[in-house]
Amino acid sequence: MYCSKCGAFNEDTAKFCTECGSKFMASEVQNPTVQPPAAPPPVNGGDYGNVYSDGNSYSANSSYPSPDNMYPDNGAFQQSDAQTDQGKLSNVAVVLGAVGLVLAFLVDFIGFGCGIAGLVVSLKAMKQKKDDSKAKIGLVLSIIAIGVFVLNFIIGFIQGVTYAATFYGF
């Protein structure tokens, strides 16, 4: 079945959209398939007449109607470029947040940079679409990565001061 909010294809038994996370209504689950309308039958009696019942006329040179005129809702289930770009932003935010979190433990400053980048991308994705769960996950991971960096920095500073005081006898 197709999601009525974003147009993404989902399993017939799905209760939530795998792309945008919106909940399917009971009527959508009971009627899981959405089919585009079939081509209208020819009116003039020929196998490939020039005029079809929907009023569209077609060239006598072509044996099939143009796909642009065949379905009145052509493209209704296709996602717009803005929707796919927004989905990409959300995915990038999650990846940057996760990488930043891992690297915050291993290589502090690179993890911090990924955390900041993830934070910026998450906020941009959330600005485009307010209810974006992937962007929220990226935001949380990025904030945790920045927090781990700050905590590591503070612990390192305290250890350095303690070592200097012990070694130099302060």
N, C-alpha and C positions, 0 to 999 in steps of 0.2 A: 504494500500500500504506500501511497505517497503522503507526506506531511502537508497539511493544509496551510501551515505557517511558512515553511521554507522550501517545500517542494521536493525534499530529499526522499529517496526510496528507503523503506523500512520493511522488516519482516512482517508478515500478516499477523503474527501473534504479539508484536511489540506493543507495549503500553506507553512508551516514551519514544520520541524521535531521537535517532542516534546522532543526528547532526546538530540540531538546535536545542534538544532536551525538552521540547514542549510535550505536554501530556495529551494523549489521544482521547477523544471523547468516546463514549460507549457506541455511538452510532458509527464512528469511523472503524472501530474494531469489528463490529458486526458486518459492515460493508467494506471489506478490506481492499478490494481492487477498484481502482479508478481507471477507466478506459477512456481514451479520446474517442470522440464520435466518429463513426464510419463515414466514408465518402458517400455523398448523396447519389441516388440512382439517376441515370440519364432520363431526360424528359422526352426527347425527340424520337425515342424508340430504337435508335441505333446502339450498337455495342459501345461505341465511344462517341456519343452525340456531342454537339457543340454547346448545348445548354443543359445545365443540371438543375435539379429541383430547388436548389438554394438561390437560383438566379445568376450564378456565376457563369460566364461563358469562357470557352477555351478555344485555342487556335485549332483549326482543322488539321494543321500539320503535326500536332502532337497528339499521341494516342492516350496520354494520361494527363489529368489535371495537375496544375502546379501545386506543390505542397503548401505554399503560402496561402492559397485560397481554399484548400481542401478542408482544413479544420478551423473553425471560427475562433477557437481558443489556442491557436498555435503558439507554443512557447510558454503556456501557463505553468507547466511543471518544471521549467528550466529556471535555475537560480540566476539572478543577475550578477554582474561582475562585482558589484559592491558587496553582495552576500558572500561570494567566494573569497574576495580579498579580506573581508572581516573574519572569515573562518581561518584564513591563513595567519592573520595577526594573532588570533587566539592561540593557535598551535605554536607559533613562534614564542609567545609569552610563556606558555607552559614549558617549552624546551629550555628557554633562557633561565627561567626560575629554577628548574630541576638541575641544570648544569651549574648554575651559580651556587646552589646549595651544596652540591657534591664538591665543587672546587673551593668553596669557602673553608672546608676542612683540610684540603690538600694544598692549595696554592692561594693564600688569602686574597691578594689583590686582584687576581684574575676572577676569582669567585665574586668579589665585591663588584667588579665591572659587569659581570654577567647579571648579578642581582639588580644593579641599577638599570641596565638595559632592559631586563625583564619587567621591572617596575614601570618604566616609560611605555613599553609596548603594551603592557596590560592595561594601563590607564587609557591609552589611545583606543584599544579595542573596546573597552567598557564605555568609552565616550560615544563610539559609533553604535553600540548595541548594549543597552542598559542591563538586560538580563542574560549576560553571557557567562555561563558557568566555567568554561575553559579559561576565560580571561581572569575570572576571580581566583581560580586555582593558580594561575601564573602569578597573580598579584601576591597571594599568600606565600608561595614558594620564594618569590623574590624578596619579600620582607623578611622571611626567615633566613635567607642567605645573607642579607645585609646584617641582620642581628648576630648571626654566627661570626661574621667578619669582625664586627665591633667587639664581641665578647673575646674572640681570639686576640685582637689587638690589645685590649685591656689586660688580659692574662699575660701576654708577652711583655707588656710594659712593666707590670708588677714583678715578673720574674727577672727582667733586666735590672730593675732598681735593686731588688734583693741581692742579685749576684754582685752588682757593683758595690753595694754596701758591704757585703761579706768579703769580697776580694780586696777591695781598697781600704777596708777598715773604717768606713764612715760611721 
